[in-house]
Amino acid sequence: MASLTVGDLWIERAAEVVGFDGVGERVFGTTAAGPYLLMVTIVLVHLPLLSLVGWLQTGVLSFAVNPGEIFQVVAWPAVVWILLRTKSKYEATINDLPEPVDADIRGLNLESPLTSRLLSLVGLPADTTGKADAALDTLVHRPVRRAILVGGLVLYGLVLATDPSSVVGPVADLTGRAVAAVRFYVVIPFVLYPIGAEFVAVVVGVLVLLPFKIERATLVDFSDPHGFAGLAPAGTLFKSVAVSYFILVALFAVFQTVATGTSPTGLFSSTLLAGGLLLGLGLFLGPLLRIKSYLAAAKEAKIEALAEASRRVGSTDDLFPYAEPESTDDASQYTYNHIRMQRVQSTSELPIDFAMVQEILFALVLPYVSSLVFDFVVRTVA
């Protein structure tokens, strides 16, 4: 079948609309540079340029005295790189997944009615016949992105409404109220938050929705010589996205450590950091457990189908080793079906290996380690 192609992300469409794709092609010879040029431009306006405007009002160049601003110049392009890299990996993964060639496991339904309704609201098709109609080529589902963006903006608005002085105040002291207002009431909610929401939507698309797409399309290959039912690419993708998520949480922890007016030990920041880590751990374990339940059910269905085929051999319903074949052909068929059942039974129900688990455990502690290291550096320099 033709290869599946994933649609453009928001940052890619925005770069094309405002003309940065053309700039990237002229300067670097590729339109792929467009999203990075757009993000760099946004950050340079948001930080150095507005910092210079603030200097004209307060006499203080916030970009020079606030390490958090310098950090963001590197962090936001890194977020775009993670986004585009994840999209590329996702596209390669869905094309590497097996086709639904096993008729014995068609019709498996492990979803509760509530889960089915929620997946329908997101846009996942209920009746699929293969990879082409399982919405695999959709990485970011619009309802998910909108819900995340609205939820994030509501939370952000509540923070500004309840305690604006602790959030806006320190920056306003450095840049003046006009610059702080542009940053906190224009750039952050209407430019940076949509990019962050898309990142979270990508994480949800891979770690939450992809397992259900695999299950609904009954993608499995018990002939996989590596024993992962052909789903090892999905496991590698789950690990990669989970690590990227923890890297982003680490960047947030570092920003909270070095930026003026923020602290990783503050109630809001520490709650957000701890919640982000727990959410990331759940997002990594969730798809593995879903794949495990799916493969367990698929293995059971396949083994039962092979057992039924063995019962139809010869004149007895007994299975190996109790069956007494009446001919050499019957004996060969019994043995062959027994080997097939053993092969299915030995298939791993988790599409990952121990090395992947080690990487996740390291990434899990990365935010706290990063925060401690940068806190030590800041205190030493100060």
C-alpha positions as CSV (number, residue, x, y, z in Angstrom):
1,M,0.0,0.0,0.0
2,A,1.0,3.6,-0.4
3,S,3.0,5.1,2.4
4,L,1.1,7.2,5.0
5,T,1.9,10.9,5.2
6,V,1.3,13.0,8.4
7,G,-0.2,16.5,7.9
8,D,1.6,19.7,8.8
9,L,1.8,20.9,12.4
10,W,0.6,24.3,13.4
11,I,4.2,25.7,13.5
12,E,4.8,24.4,9.9
13,R,1.6,26.0,8.6
14,A,2.3,29.2,10.3
15,A,5.8,29.4,8.8
16,E,4.3,28.8,5.4
17,V,1.6,31.4,5.8
18,V,3.9,34.2,7.0
19,G,6.6,33.4,4.4
20,F,9.4,31.9,6.4
21,D,9.4,28.8,4.3
22,G,10.4,30.9,1.3
23,V,13.1,32.6,3.4
24,G,14.4,29.2,4.5
25,E,14.6,28.0,1.0
26,R,16.5,31.1,-0.2
27,V,18.9,31.1,2.7
28,F,19.4,27.5,3.5
29,G,18.0,25.7,0.4
30,T,15.2,24.0,2.2
31,T,11.7,24.9,3.5
32,A,12.3,22.7,6.5
33,A,14.2,25.7,8.1
34,G,11.0,27.8,8.0
35,P,9.5,26.7,11.4
36,Y,12.9,27.4,13.1
37,L,13.2,30.8,11.5
38,L,9.7,31.7,12.7
39,M,10.4,30.5,16.2
40,V,13.7,32.3,16.4
41,T,12.1,35.5,15.2
42,I,9.3,35.2,17.7
43,V,11.8,34.7,20.6
44,L,14.0,37.5,19.4
45,V,11.1,39.9,19.4
46,H,9.7,38.6,22.7
47,L,13.0,38.8,24.5
48,P,15.9,40.9,23.2
49,L,13.8,43.4,21.2
50,L,11.3,44.0,24.0
51,S,14.1,44.0,26.5
52,L,15.7,46.9,24.5
53,V,12.3,48.8,24.6
54,G,12.2,48.2,28.3
55,W,15.7,49.6,28.7
56,L,14.6,52.8,27.1
57,Q,11.9,53.1,29.9
58,T,13.7,51.7,33.0
59,G,17.4,51.9,32.1
60,V,17.7,48.2,32.8
61,L,18.4,45.7,30.0
62,S,16.4,42.7,31.3
63,F,17.9,40.4,28.7
64,A,21.3,41.0,30.4
65,V,20.2,40.6,34.0
66,N,17.6,37.9,33.7
67,P,19.1,34.5,32.8
68,G,15.6,33.1,32.1
69,E,15.4,35.3,29.0
70,I,18.7,34.0,27.6
71,F,17.6,30.4,28.4
72,Q,14.3,30.8,26.4
73,V,16.2,31.8,23.2
74,V,17.6,28.3,23.2
75,A,14.7,26.4,24.7
76,W,11.9,27.4,22.3
77,P,13.8,26.5,19.1
78,A,14.6,23.2,20.9
79,V,10.8,22.6,21.5
80,V,10.2,23.1,17.7
81,W,13.0,20.7,17.0
82,I,11.4,18.1,19.3
83,L,8.1,18.7,17.6
84,L,9.4,18.2,14.1
85,R,11.6,15.2,15.1
86,T,8.6,13.5,16.8
87,K,6.4,14.0,13.7
88,S,9.1,12.5,11.5
89,K,9.5,9.5,13.9
90,Y,5.8,9.0,14.1
91,E,5.4,9.0,10.3
92,A,8.2,6.4,10.0
93,T,6.7,4.3,12.7
94,I,3.1,4.1,11.3
95,N,4.6,3.0,8.0
96,D,6.7,0.3,9.7
97,L,3.8,-1.1,11.6
98,P,2.4,-4.4,10.2
99,E,-0.7,-4.8,8.2
100,P,-3.9,-6.4,9.7
101,V,-3.3,-9.7,7.9
102,D,-4.4,-12.1,10.6
103,A,-8.2,-12.9,10.2
104,D,-8.2,-14.8,13.5
105,I,-8.0,-11.7,15.6
106,R,-10.4,-9.5,13.7
107,G,-13.3,-8.3,15.7
108,L,-11.5,-7.9,19.0
109,N,-13.2,-5.2,21.2
110,L,-11.6,-4.3,24.5
111,E,-13.0,-0.8,24.8
112,S,-15.6,0.2,27.4
113,P,-18.6,2.2,26.1
114,L,-17.2,5.4,27.7
115,T,-13.8,4.9,26.0
116,S,-15.5,4.3,22.7
117,R,-17.5,7.6,23.0
118,L,-14.5,9.6,24.0
119,L,-12.4,8.2,21.1
120,S,-15.3,9.1,18.7
121,L,-15.3,12.7,20.1
122,V,-11.6,12.9,19.3
123,G,-12.2,11.7,15.8
124,L,-11.0,8.1,15.8
125,P,-13.0,6.0,13.3
126,A,-14.8,3.1,14.9
127,D,-14.9,0.7,11.9
128,T,-11.5,0.2,10.4
129,T,-10.3,-2.3,7.8
130,G,-6.6,-1.5,8.0
131,K,-3.9,1.1,8.3
132,A,-5.4,3.4,5.6
133,D,-8.6,4.2,7.4
134,A,-7.5,4.0,11.1
135,A,-6.6,7.7,11.2
136,L,-2.9,6.8,11.7
137,D,-1.9,9.7,9.4
138,T,-3.4,12.2,12.0
139,L,-0.9,13.0,14.7
140,V,-2.6,16.0,16.2
141,H,-6.3,15.7,16.5
142,R,-8.0,19.2,16.6
143,P,-10.4,18.5,19.5
144,V,-7.4,17.4,21.6
145,R,-5.3,20.5,20.7
146,R,-8.2,22.8,21.3
147,A,-9.0,21.3,24.7
148,I,-5.4,21.5,25.8
149,L,-5.0,25.1,24.6
150,V,-8.2,26.2,26.3
151,G,-7.4,24.4,29.5
152,G,-3.9,25.9,29.6
153,L,-5.2,29.4,28.9
154,V,-7.8,29.1,31.6
155,L,-5.2,28.0,34.1
156,Y,-2.8,30.8,33.0
157,G,-5.6,33.4,33.2
158,L,-6.5,32.2,36.7
159,V,-2.9,32.7,37.8
160,L,-2.8,36.2,36.4
161,A,-6.1,37.1,37.8
162,T,-5.4,35.8,41.3
163,D,-1.8,37.0,41.8
164,P,-0.6,39.1,38.9
165,S,2.0,41.0,41.0
166,S,4.0,37.8,41.7
167,V,4.0,36.8,38.0
168,V,4.1,40.1,36.1
169,G,5.6,42.3,38.8
170,P,9.2,41.2,38.8
171,V,9.4,41.5,34.9
172,A,7.6,44.9,35.0
173,D,10.2,46.2,37.4
174,L,12.9,45.3,34.9
175,T,11.2,46.3,31.6
176,G,8.3,48.6,32.5
177,R,4.6,47.8,32.6
178,A,4.0,48.3,28.8
179,V,6.6,45.7,27.8
180,A,5.5,43.3,30.6
181,A,1.9,43.6,29.4
182,V,2.9,42.8,25.8
183,R,4.8,39.7,27.0
184,F,2.3,38.4,29.4
185,Y,-1.0,39.3,27.8
186,V,-0.1,39.0,24.1
187,V,3.0,36.9,23.2
188,I,2.7,34.2,25.9
189,P,-1.0,33.4,25.6
190,F,-1.4,33.9,21.9
191,V,1.9,32.7,20.5
192,L,3.9,30.6,22.9
193,Y,0.9,28.8,24.5
194,P,-0.4,27.4,21.1
195,I,3.1,26.0,20.5
196,G,3.2,24.4,23.9
197,A,-0.4,23.1,23.5
198,E,0.6,21.5,20.2
199,F,3.6,19.8,21.9
200,V,1.2,18.3,24.5
201,A,-1.2,17.3,21.8
202,V,1.5,15.5,19.9
203,V,2.4,13.6,23.1
204,V,-1.3,12.7,23.5
205,G,-1.5,11.7,19.9
206,V,1.4,9.2,20.3
207,L,1.1,8.0,23.8
208,V,-2.7,8.0,24.3
209,L,-4.3,7.6,20.9
210,L,-1.9,5.5,18.8
211,P,-2.4,2.4,21.0
212,F,-6.1,2.6,20.3
213,K,-5.5,3.0,16.6
214,I,-3.3,-0.1,16.6
215,E,-5.9,-2.0,18.5
216,R,-8.9,-0.9,16.3
217,A,-7.0,-1.8,13.1
218,T,-5.8,-5.1,14.7
219,L,-2.2,-4.5,13.6
220,V,-0.2,-7.5,14.6
221,D,2.4,-9.8,13.1
222,F,3.0,-13.0,15.1
223,S,5.7,-14.0,12.5
224,D,8.0,-11.2,13.8
225,P,11.3,-12.9,14.4
226,H,12.1,-10.6,17.2
227,G,9.0,-11.6,19.2
228,F,7.3,-8.2,19.5
229,A,4.4,-8.9,17.2
230,G,5.7,-6.3,14.7
231,L,5.0,-3.5,17.3
232,A,8.6,-2.8,18.2
233,P,8.5,0.5,16.2
234,A,5.6,1.7,18.3
235,G,7.5,0.8,21.5
236,T,10.6,2.8,20.3
237,L,8.3,5.7,19.5
238,F,6.6,5.6,22.9
239,K,10.1,5.7,24.6
240,S,11.3,8.5,22.3
241,V,8.2,10.7,23.0
242,A,8.3,10.0,26.7
243,V,12.0,11.0,26.9
244,S,11.2,14.2,24.9
245,Y,8.4,15.0,27.3
246,F,10.7,14.7,30.3
247,I,13.3,16.8,28.5
248,L,10.7,19.6,28.1
249,V,9.8,19.2,31.8
250,A,13.5,19.5,32.6
251,L,13.7,22.7,30.5
252,F,10.7,24.1,32.5
253,A,12.5,23.2,35.7
254,V,15.6,25.0,34.6
255,F,13.6,28.1,33.5
256,Q,11.9,28.2,36.9
257,T,15.4,28.0,38.5
258,V,17.1,30.8,36.6
259,A,14.3,33.2,35.6
260,T,13.6,36.3,37.5
261,G,10.4,36.1,39.6
262,T,10.1,32.3,39.4
263,S,11.2,29.5,41.7
264,P,11.1,25.7,41.4
265,T,10.2,25.5,45.1
266,G,7.2,27.9,44.8
267,L,3.7,26.4,45.2
268,F,2.6,26.8,41.6
269,S,5.9,25.8,40.0
270,S,6.6,22.8,42.3
271,T,3.0,21.6,41.8
272,L,3.2,22.0,38.1
273,L,6.6,20.2,38.0
274,A,5.5,17.3,40.2
275,G,2.3,17.0,38.3
276,G,4.1,17.1,35.0
277,L,6.4,14.2,36.1
278,L,3.6,12.1,37.3
279,L,1.6,12.8,34.1
280,G,4.7,11.9,32.0
281,L,5.1,8.6,33.9
282,G,1.5,7.8,33.4
283,L,1.6,8.7,29.7
284,F,4.5,6.3,29.2
285,L,3.0,3.4,31.2
286,G,-0.5,3.9,29.8
287,P,0.2,2.9,26.2
288,L,2.3,0.0,27.3
289,L,-0.5,-1.4,29.4
290,R,-3.0,-0.8,26.6
291,I,-0.7,-2.6,24.1
292,K,-0.2,-5.4,26.6
293,S,-3.9,-6.0,27.1
294,Y,-4.5,-5.9,23.3
295,L,-1.7,-8.4,22.6
296,A,-2.8,-10.7,25.4
297,A,-6.3,-10.8,23.9
298,A,-4.9,-11.2,20.3
299,K,-2.6,-14.1,21.5
300,E,-5.6,-15.8,23.2
301,A,-7.7,-15.5,20.1
302,K,-4.9,-16.7,17.8
303,I,-4.1,-19.7,20.0
304,E,-7.7,-20.7,20.2
305,A,-8.0,-20.5,16.4
306,L,-4.9,-22.8,16.1
307,A,-6.3,-25.1,18.7
308,E,-9.6,-25.3,16.8
309,A,-7.7,-26.1,13.6
310,S,-5.9,-29.0,15.4
311,R,-9.2,-30.4,16.7
312,R,-10.4,-30.7,13.1
313,V,-7.4,-32.9,12.3
314,G,-8.0,-36.6,12.3
315,S,-10.8,-38.3,14.3
316,T,-10.1,-36.9,17.8
317,D,-10.7,-33.5,19.5
318,D,-7.7,-34.0,21.8
319,L,-4.8,-31.6,21.4
320,F,-1.0,-32.2,21.6
321,P,0.3,-34.1,23.6
322,Y,-2.9,-36.2,24.2
323,A,-4.0,-36.5,20.6
324,E,-3.2,-39.9,19.0
325,P,-2.8,-39.2,15.3
326,E,-3.8,-42.0,12.9
327,S,-1.4,-41.1,10.2
328,T,1.9,-39.4,9.6
329,D,0.2,-36.5,7.9
330,D,-2.0,-36.0,11.0
331,A,1.0,-36.2,13.3
332,S,2.8,-33.6,11.2
333,Q,-0.2,-31.2,11.3
334,Y,-0.6,-31.7,15.1
335,T,3.1,-30.9,15.5
336,Y,3.0,-27.9,13.2
337,N,0.0,-26.4,14.9
338,H,1.7,-27.0,18.3
339,I,4.8,-25.1,17.2
340,R,2.7,-22.3,15.9
341,M,0.9,-22.0,19.2
342,Q,4.2,-22.0,21.0
343,R,5.4,-19.2,18.8
344,V,2.3,-17.1,19.5
345,Q,2.5,-17.8,23.2
346,S,6.2,-16.7,23.3
347,T,5.4,-13.3,21.7
348,S,6.1,-10.5,24.1
349,E,3.1,-8.5,25.2
350,L,5.2,-5.4,25.7
351,P,6.9,-3.7,22.7
352,I,9.9,-2.5,24.6
353,D,13.1,-4.0,26.1
354,F,14.9,-3.3,29.4
355,A,17.3,-0.8,27.8
356,M,14.3,1.4,27.0
357,V,13.1,1.3,30.6
358,Q,16.5,2.4,31.7
359,E,16.3,5.5,29.4
360,I,12.9,6.4,30.8
361,L,14.1,6.1,34.4
362,F,17.0,8.4,33.6
363,A,14.8,10.9,31.9
364,L,12.4,10.8,34.8
365,V,15.0,12.2,37.3
366,L,16.4,14.7,34.7
367,P,14.2,17.6,35.6
368,Y,15.1,17.5,39.3
369,V,18.8,17.0,38.5
370,S,18.8,19.9,36.1
371,S,17.0,22.1,38.6
372,L,19.6,21.3,41.3
373,V,22.6,21.8,39.0
374,F,21.4,25.2,37.7
375,D,20.4,26.3,41.1
376,F,23.9,25.6,42.4
377,V,25.4,27.4,39.4
378,V,23.2,30.5,39.9
379,R,24.0,30.6,43.6
380,T,27.7,30.2,43.0
381,V,27.8,32.9,40.3
382,A,25.7,35.3,42.4
